[in-house]
Amino acid sequence: MKTFTVSSLAALALLAACARGEDAQPIENVSLVDKAAVDTLDEEAPADNAASPLPTDAWVGKWIGVEGLVLDIQPAGERGRYVLSVTLMDGTKSYEGTADGDLIRFTRNGRPESVRAATGDQTGLKWLAGKQNCLMIQQGEGFCREDGTAPAAGNAAAPVPAEVAPKP
């Protein structure tokens, strides 16, 4: 009886496998081809991302504010990480910053802050009025450079015309 049952099960399995009949078509292995293409793209993507600089990388260095105020941005090892040294009237304090698109985000005194590209006029400081190569943390807290490189994220490689020094 067991032989008949095993034979019957084998026959049922064979019939089930062939049940589609004449209109059955082979199954294409599209998912394996697509997966291989995705794996290739995934392998290449990190190399492309690592090679391209972040817009905020152009901001590395010293930025001068009014009355001796300074913003110094330095890389902190990992891509998109910075050490921000901010010298204000009450001294210098350092913060860890992280690139976020057109900003460097950091926390100061328990509050979220960010550094962004600005013009001297946008800083609200009359001493920086007319300058184009500036960064600001908040209104009244701006820093500029005279080196002619553009701070604008997304356009970091485009030079800004050097400003003409005022005549005495």
Secondary structure, DSSP 8 states (H G I E B T S, - for coil): -HHHHHHHHHHHHHHHHTTTGGG------HHHHHHHHHHHHHHHHHHHHHHS--GGGGG-EEEE-STT-EEEEEE-SSTTEEEEEEEETTEEEEEEEEEETTEEEEEETTEEEEEEEE-HHHHT-GGGTT--SEEEEETTEEEE-SS-B---TT-TTSB---------
